[in-house]
């Protein structure tokens, strides 16, 4: 989520401002692949402006994308070789029972390796 400041005036000339949360556009994996196809490759590439225009023509129901979005998707593809969203793995949590088993095993054999 991103936020921005909004300033408004009421009919009696009282002005006030408030912060509004804006949800960023979520692009699906297919949208990102479409952007990569629109960019092109080697000597047949398009400018970011052209990609933005083409994307808006193809998906008029979505808010316009920015040059930064196009750059991030291109960079992600060059670095990772894909545009899938990486899953965040939760920290490895061991049950108290498993921790006790590991401690007992290490007590009996200090050179043993414990794998969950």
Buried (B, 14 or more C-beta within 10 A) or exposed (E): EEEEEEEEEEEEEEEEEEEEEEEEEEBEEEBBBBBBEBBEEEEEEBEBEBBBBBBEEEBEEEEEBEEEBBEBBBEBBEEEEEBEEEEEEEEEEEEEEEEEBBEEEEEEEEEEEEEE
